[in-house]
Amino acid sequence: MHHLPRKHPHRGLSPRELRDLQLRVRTEQQTPEWKTRYAVRSGVEGTVNEFAHGYGMRRCRYRGQGKAHIQHVLTAIAVNIERLSGLPPTEEAPTPRRPTAFQNYLDQREIPRPKSWRTLGS
């Protein structure tokens, strides 16, 4: 019966093993496949970091798994809304809404409509 040599559980790699491992890993890191995989991982880690540090997700505000889950889901929704609001506008302009009855009334009487009714009192 062949036995594998027993290594001491607290013993690390020898300097030669460590150097060989580092060279192998550094060579692998230069391949396009590794870079593609790492780009995905980097994006995920960035999002996790944003949640942990930017939104205080290391601590729950509520007790209980159900409430903690709701906090996580609502925070994720808020982050998605925040990210979407920062996107550049799409190429196609949205179709304009149909005029309201009041806007038709103004148009029929050739009364100019201000862009925002909030600016009337200023």
C-alpha positions in Angstrom: 0.0 0.0 0.0 1.4 3.4 -1.1 1.1 6.2 1.4 1.3 9.8 0.5 3.9 11.7 2.6 2.2 13.4 5.5 2.7 17.1 5.7 2.6 19.0 8.9 -0.7 20.8 9.0 0.9 24.1 9.9 3.7 23.9 7.3 3.3 26.2 4.3 4.8 26.0 0.8 8.5 25.7 0.4 10.1 28.7 -1.2 10.5 26.8 -4.5 6.9 25.6 -4.4 5.7 29.2 -3.7 7.9 30.6 -6.6 6.6 27.9 -9.0 3.0 28.6 -8.1 3.5 32.4 -8.4 5.1 32.0 -11.9 2.3 29.7 -13.0 -0.5 32.1 -11.7 1.2 35.2 -13.2 1.5 33.4 -16.6 -2.2 32.4 -16.5 -3.2 36.0 -15.6 -1.9 37.1 -19.0 -4.4 34.9 -21.0 -7.5 36.5 -22.5 -9.7 33.9 -20.9 -8.4 34.8 -17.4 -8.9 38.5 -18.1 -12.5 37.9 -19.3 -13.3 35.9 -16.1 -11.6 38.5 -13.9 -13.6 41.4 -15.5 -16.8 39.8 -14.5 -15.5 39.1 -11.0 -14.2 42.7 -10.7 -17.7 44.1 -11.6 -19.4 41.9 -9.0 -16.9 42.8 -6.3 -17.4 46.5 -7.1 -21.1 46.1 -6.6 -20.7 44.2 -3.3 -18.3 46.9 -2.1 -20.8 49.6 -3.1 -23.5 47.9 -1.1 -21.3 47.3 1.9 -19.7 50.8 2.1 -22.1 53.1 0.2 -25.4 51.8 1.6 -24.4 50.4 5.0 -25.4 46.9 4.2 -22.9 45.4 6.6 -25.5 45.9 9.3 -29.2 45.2 9.1 -31.6 47.8 10.5 -34.2 45.1 11.4 -34.3 41.8 13.3 -35.3 38.6 11.5 -34.4 37.1 8.2 -37.6 38.2 6.5 -37.1 41.8 7.4 -33.4 41.7 6.5 -34.3 40.2 3.1 -36.8 43.0 2.5 -34.1 45.6 3.4 -31.7 44.0 0.9 -34.3 43.8 -1.9 -35.4 47.4 -1.4 -31.8 48.7 -1.3 -31.1 46.8 -4.5 -34.1 48.4 -6.2 -33.0 51.8 -5.0 -29.5 51.2 -6.4 -30.9 50.1 -9.7 -33.1 53.2 -10.0 -30.1 55.4 -9.1 -28.0 53.7 -11.7 -30.7 53.9 -14.4 -31.3 57.6 -13.7 -27.6 58.3 -14.5 -27.7 56.6 -17.9 -27.6 58.8 -21.0 -30.9 59.2 -22.9 -31.7 56.7 -25.6 -31.4 57.6 -29.3 -35.1 57.5 -29.9 -37.2 60.4 -28.5 -40.2 59.1 -26.5 -43.6 59.6 -28.2 -45.2 62.7 -26.9 -48.3 62.4 -24.7 -51.6 63.4 -26.1 -52.7 66.9 -25.0 -55.1 67.1 -22.1 -58.5 68.7 -22.4 -57.2 71.8 -20.8 -54.3 72.0 -23.2 -56.7 71.6 -26.1 -58.8 74.4 -24.7 -55.7 76.7 -24.5 -54.6 75.7 -28.0 -58.1 76.4 -29.5 -58.1 79.9 -28.1 -54.4 80.4 -29.1 -53.4 81.0 -25.4 -49.7 80.1 -25.0 -48.9 77.2 -22.7 -45.8 77.7 -20.5 -43.4 74.7 -20.3 -44.0 74.4 -16.6 -46.9 75.6 -14.6 -44.7 75.8 -11.5 -42.9 78.8 -13.0 -46.1 80.9 -13.3 -45.8 82.5 -9.8 -42.1 83.4 -10.1 
